[in-house]
Amino acid sequence: MNNYPTISINKLHSEYDDWMEELTFYKEEINTFEHYLENIATKFKGREIMAQVEHFQNSFIRQKEVIDTLKHNLHISEKQLSAFVKKMSGMGLSNIKMDNHVRLREEMQIFRKLFVALKTDFRKFESFCNALA
């Protein structure tokens, strides 16, 4: 069921831009986490720590893949929106309301939730390792 109202084309385009910037930021944040993880891996050689290092390496790789997929899906939707705008040019587009792209919106919300959980877990692990040092 669609719980999101329709929105203007300009608002939808602006939201796509915001989402793309947000995803770029998350990817940069993961790169920073990977750097911290490399430092942890060089300091600690125990099995338990290294198992966690590998877990986070895999999680970061997966999250970057999800980011790339989301960006791709957003790019496709933006192209579809652009094609629609071209087709409808001269027809008072400012008054046209569009589907709020519920699937993309939900995918972004799920990604944010999972990313926050991963970030929280990694920060706890990082703090634990810093306490051992």
Secondary structure, 3 states (H helix, E strand, C coil): CCCCCCEEHHHHHHHHHHHHHHHHHHHHHHHHHHHHHHHHHHHCCCHHHHHHHHHHHHHHHHHHHHHHHHHHHHHHHHHHHHHHHHHCCCCCHHHCEECCCHHHHHHHHHHHHHHHHHHHHHHHHHHHHHHHC
